Amino acid sequence: MKKILSLLFLCILPFTAVHAQKDVDCSKVDRIKITTWLHEAQSQKKSSNWLLYFGRKFIGTPYVGGTLDRADRERLVVDVSGVDCTTFVEQSLALALCARAGKFDFPTFCNRLARVRYIGGNIAYLNRNHYFTLWINSNVQAGTVRDIQGPVPPFSAIQKINVSYMSTHWHDYHMLTVHQDWIQGISRMEKGINGLTYRYIPKRLIGDASLMHKAVKSGDILALVTNKQGLDISHVGIAVWDKNGTLHLLNASSIYHRVIVDSMPLAQYMSRHTSQIGIRVCRLR
């Protein structure tokens, strides 16, 4: 009981300070959970694979889509009780950045999450990294991750960005139905990355373990490249190499309705999804 009260005290006081700065939307249960995870991380080695460590904390968490778009105005949504593929990766990364910096408090977590999710950490709908290409570029610019583009092979394919899904399907996004004047801003965001090119690993090479070991490490962020019209990336997760040298994906799965390390090797998983054509790789700096 004393431990629970102590954790409540530790998370509630810092939250007040951050709330005044950033307008955080987070339940008491989730604040306690995050504070507990950060507290536990202090006993880990400083050299720990932090992204994989915190990613595994989410295993079993329900898959819940649309957690960032339920309100009429933008807030820093913190929700570790229900995640989609992107919020799972974002919150795992924010926790990892805290631990790597030796900061184990809730306000620091919120600050890191804002920097991961928004351009310049400025919480506004039109600053959110809506497309994962933009997410990668923003986090590279912030010094959070590295965009791995080699060696070649396996990074032998090139993706030319051509996104338009949000501006052409704006009615599917609650915020855009409420604020239709923001659609033009989304269109500008899309045009800002269209035409850019990036190397990725084509699907046919993902089953080549010798090549993949040169390019992908456990704890890397994997972005699944898609050929669906108007989109760049269809799914994201965290790379996990098993003891047999097989690559799997730790992800918030809409198929299994929870966060799992998929028992199916990544190469086999992608072979079953015709629209997925390869992967991009990001690594914690």
C-alpha positions as CSV (number, residue, x, y, z in Angstrom):
1,M,0.0,0.0,0.0
2,K,2.8,2.4,0.9
3,K,4.5,1.7,-2.5
4,I,1.2,2.5,-4.4
5,L,0.7,5.7,-2.4
6,S,4.4,6.7,-3.1
7,L,3.9,6.1,-6.8
8,L,0.7,8.2,-6.8
9,F,2.6,11.0,-5.1
10,L,5.5,10.8,-7.6
11,C,3.3,10.9,-10.7
12,I,0.6,13.3,-9.6
13,L,2.8,16.2,-8.6
14,P,4.9,16.3,-11.7
15,F,1.8,15.9,-13.9
16,T,0.4,19.2,-12.6
17,A,3.5,21.0,-13.8
18,V,3.5,19.4,-17.2
19,H,-0.2,19.9,-17.6
20,A,0.2,23.6,-17.2
21,Q,2.8,23.6,-20.0
22,K,1.5,21.1,-22.5
23,D,-2.2,20.2,-21.8
24,V,-1.7,16.5,-21.3
25,D,-4.6,14.1,-21.6
26,C,-3.8,11.1,-19.4
27,S,-5.7,9.0,-17.0
28,K,-4.5,8.4,-13.4
29,V,-4.1,4.7,-14.1
30,D,-1.8,5.4,-17.0
31,R,0.3,7.9,-15.1
32,I,0.8,5.4,-12.4
33,K,1.7,2.7,-14.9
34,I,4.3,4.9,-16.7
35,T,5.8,6.1,-13.4
36,T,6.0,2.4,-12.3
37,W,7.8,1.4,-15.5
38,L,10.2,4.2,-15.3
39,H,10.9,3.4,-11.6
40,E,11.6,-0.2,-12.5
41,A,13.9,0.8,-15.3
42,Q,16.3,2.4,-12.8
43,S,17.5,-1.0,-11.8
44,Q,18.4,-2.0,-15.4
45,K,21.8,-1.7,-16.9
46,K,22.5,1.7,-18.5
47,S,23.4,-0.2,-21.7
48,S,20.1,-1.9,-21.9
49,N,18.2,-2.2,-25.2
50,W,15.7,0.4,-24.0
51,L,13.3,0.4,-26.9
52,L,13.0,-3.4,-26.8
53,Y,12.8,-3.3,-23.0
54,F,9.9,-0.9,-22.9
55,G,8.2,-2.3,-26.0
56,R,7.9,-5.6,-24.2
57,K,6.2,-3.9,-21.3
58,F,3.2,-3.4,-23.6
59,I,2.8,-7.0,-24.5
60,G,-0.9,-8.0,-24.0
61,T,-2.1,-4.3,-24.1
62,P,-5.3,-4.1,-26.2
63,Y,-5.1,-2.7,-29.7
64,V,-7.2,0.4,-29.9
65,G,-7.3,2.7,-32.9
66,G,-8.0,6.4,-33.0
67,T,-6.9,7.3,-29.5
68,L,-5.4,10.6,-30.7
69,D,-8.5,11.8,-32.5
70,R,-11.4,11.7,-30.2
71,A,-11.4,15.3,-29.0
72,D,-12.2,18.5,-30.9
73,R,-8.8,20.1,-30.1
74,E,-5.3,18.8,-30.1
75,R,-3.8,17.6,-26.7
76,L,-0.9,15.4,-25.8
77,V,-2.7,12.1,-25.5
78,V,-0.9,9.6,-23.2
79,D,-2.6,6.2,-23.3
80,V,-0.6,3.1,-22.5
81,S,-3.8,1.0,-21.8
82,G,-4.8,0.9,-25.4
83,V,-2.5,1.5,-28.4
84,D,-2.4,1.4,-32.1
85,C,0.8,0.5,-34.0
86,T,2.1,4.1,-34.0
87,T,1.2,5.1,-30.5
88,F,2.8,1.9,-29.3
89,V,6.1,2.8,-31.0
90,E,5.9,6.4,-30.0
91,Q,5.3,5.8,-26.3
92,S,7.9,3.0,-26.2
93,L,10.4,5.4,-27.7
94,A,9.6,8.2,-25.3
95,L,10.1,5.8,-22.4
96,A,13.4,4.7,-23.9
97,L,14.6,8.3,-24.4
98,C,13.9,8.9,-20.7
99,A,15.8,5.9,-19.5
100,R,18.8,6.6,-21.8
101,A,19.0,10.1,-20.4
102,G,18.7,8.9,-16.8
103,K,15.4,10.7,-16.4
104,F,12.7,8.6,-14.7
105,D,9.8,11.0,-14.1
106,F,6.4,11.6,-15.8
107,P,7.0,15.2,-17.0
108,T,10.2,14.2,-18.8
109,F,8.2,11.4,-20.5
110,C,5.6,13.8,-21.7
111,N,8.2,16.2,-23.0
112,R,9.9,13.3,-24.9
113,L,6.6,12.1,-26.3
114,A,5.7,15.6,-27.5
115,R,9.1,15.8,-29.4
116,V,8.6,12.3,-30.9
117,R,5.0,12.9,-32.0
118,Y,5.1,16.6,-33.1
119,I,7.4,18.7,-35.3
120,G,9.6,20.6,-32.9
121,G,7.5,19.3,-30.0
122,N,4.9,21.9,-30.7
123,I,1.5,20.3,-29.8
124,A,-0.8,21.2,-32.7
125,Y,-2.8,19.0,-35.1
126,L,-0.9,20.4,-38.1
127,N,2.4,19.8,-36.4
128,R,1.7,16.1,-35.7
129,N,3.7,13.6,-37.8
130,H,0.7,12.2,-39.5
131,Y,2.7,10.2,-42.2
132,F,5.4,8.0,-41.0
133,T,7.9,9.4,-43.6
134,L,7.3,12.8,-41.9
135,W,7.7,11.0,-38.5
136,I,11.1,9.6,-39.5
137,N,12.3,12.9,-40.9
138,S,11.1,14.9,-37.9
139,N,12.8,12.5,-35.4
140,V,16.0,12.4,-37.4
141,Q,16.1,16.2,-37.3
142,A,15.4,16.1,-33.6
143,G,18.3,13.7,-33.1
144,T,16.1,11.0,-31.8
145,V,16.6,8.3,-34.4
146,R,18.8,7.4,-37.3
147,D,17.2,6.6,-40.7
148,I,19.1,3.5,-41.8
149,Q,19.6,3.5,-45.6
150,G,22.3,0.9,-46.1
151,P,24.2,-1.3,-46.7
152,V,23.1,-2.1,-50.3
153,P,22.0,-4.9,-50.4
154,P,19.6,-5.4,-48.6
155,F,18.5,-1.7,-49.0
156,S,18.2,-2.2,-52.8
157,A,14.8,-0.7,-53.4
158,I,13.8,2.9,-53.6
159,Q,10.5,4.4,-52.5
160,K,9.3,7.7,-54.0
161,I,6.8,9.3,-51.7
162,N,3.4,10.2,-53.1
163,V,1.0,10.7,-50.2
164,S,-2.5,12.1,-50.4
165,Y,-4.7,9.9,-48.3
166,M,-5.5,12.3,-45.5
167,S,-6.5,15.2,-47.7
168,T,-8.6,13.0,-50.0
169,H,-10.2,11.0,-47.1
170,W,-10.5,13.9,-44.7
171,H,-14.1,12.8,-43.7
172,D,-12.5,9.7,-42.0
173,Y,-10.6,12.0,-39.6
174,H,-12.7,13.5,-36.7
175,M,-10.4,16.5,-36.3
176,L,-10.7,17.4,-40.0
177,T,-14.5,17.1,-40.0
178,V,-14.6,19.5,-37.1
179,H,-11.9,21.8,-38.5
180,Q,-12.3,21.6,-42.3
181,D,-10.1,24.7,-42.7
182,W,-7.1,22.4,-41.6
183,I,-7.4,20.3,-44.7
184,Q,-5.4,22.8,-46.7
185,G,-2.6,22.5,-44.1
186,I,-2.7,18.7,-44.4
187,S,-2.4,19.1,-48.2
188,R,0.7,21.3,-47.7
189,M,2.2,18.7,-45.4
190,E,1.7,16.0,-48.0
191,K,3.3,18.2,-50.7
192,G,6.2,18.8,-48.5
193,I,7.3,15.2,-48.6
194,N,6.0,14.1,-52.0
195,G,8.8,13.4,-54.4
196,L,11.3,12.5,-51.7
197,T,13.0,9.2,-52.2
198,Y,14.3,6.6,-49.6
199,R,16.0,3.3,-49.7
200,Y,14.2,0.3,-48.2
201,I,14.6,-3.5,-48.0
202,P,12.3,-5.2,-50.5
203,K,10.1,-8.0,-49.3
204,R,11.9,-10.7,-51.3
205,L,15.1,-10.1,-49.2
206,I,13.6,-10.1,-45.8
207,G,13.9,-13.9,-45.5
208,D,17.7,-13.7,-46.2
209,A,19.0,-13.8,-42.6
210,S,22.7,-13.2,-43.5
211,L,21.7,-9.9,-45.3
212,M,19.2,-8.9,-42.7
213,H,21.6,-9.3,-39.8
214,K,23.8,-6.6,-41.4
215,A,20.9,-4.2,-41.6
216,V,18.5,-4.8,-38.7
217,K,19.1,-5.0,-35.0
218,S,16.7,-6.0,-32.2
219,G,15.1,-2.9,-31.0
220,D,15.1,-1.2,-34.4
221,I,11.8,0.5,-35.5
222,L,10.5,-1.2,-38.6
223,A,8.2,0.7,-41.0
224,L,6.3,-1.5,-43.5
225,V,6.3,0.2,-46.9
226,T,3.0,-0.1,-48.8
227,N,2.0,0.3,-52.4
228,K,-1.5,1.4,-51.4
229,Q,-2.5,4.6,-53.2
230,G,-1.9,7.8,-51.2
231,L,0.0,6.1,-48.4
232,D,3.7,5.6,-47.6
233,I,3.7,3.2,-44.6
234,S,1.0,0.8,-43.5
235,H,2.3,-0.6,-40.2
236,V,5.1,-0.1,-37.7
237,G,6.7,-2.2,-35.0
238,I,9.9,-3.1,-33.2
239,A,12.4,-5.7,-34.6
240,V,13.0,-8.8,-32.5
241,W,15.6,-11.4,-33.4
242,D,14.9,-14.7,-31.7
243,K,17.5,-17.2,-30.4
244,N,17.3,-19.1,-33.7
245,G,18.3,-16.1,-35.8
246,T,14.8,-15.4,-37.1
247,L,13.4,-11.9,-37.4
248,H,10.0,-11.1,-35.8
249,L,7.9,-8.0,-35.2
250,L,6.8,-6.7,-31.8
251,N,3.8,-4.7,-32.7
252,A,0.3,-3.6,-31.8
253,S,-1.6,-6.0,-34.0
254,S,-5.1,-5.2,-35.3
255,I,-5.3,-8.9,-36.3
256,Y,-4.7,-10.3,-32.8
257,H,-6.2,-7.2,-31.1
258,R,-3.3,-6.7,-28.7
259,V,0.5,-6.0,-28.6
260,I,2.4,-9.2,-29.4
261,V,5.7,-10.5,-30.6
262,D,4.3,-12.1,-33.7
263,S,5.2,-15.8,-33.7
264,M,5.2,-15.7,-37.5
265,P,8.6,-14.7,-38.9
266,L,8.5,-11.2,-40.5
267,A,9.3,-12.6,-43.9
268,Q,6.3,-15.0,-43.7
269,Y,4.0,-12.3,-42.3
270,M,4.8,-9.9,-45.1
271,S,4.4,-12.6,-47.8
272,R,0.7,-12.8,-46.7
273,H,0.1,-9.1,-47.3
274,T,0.4,-8.3,-51.0
275,S,0.3,-4.5,-50.4
276,Q,3.4,-4.6,-48.2
277,I,6.4,-4.3,-50.4
278,G,9.3,-3.9,-47.9
279,I,10.6,-2.2,-44.8
280,R,12.3,0.9,-43.7
281,V,14.5,0.9,-40.6
282,C,15.1,3.4,-37.9
283,R,17.4,3.1,-34.9
284,L,17.5,4.9,-31.6
285,R,20.5,7.3,-31.6
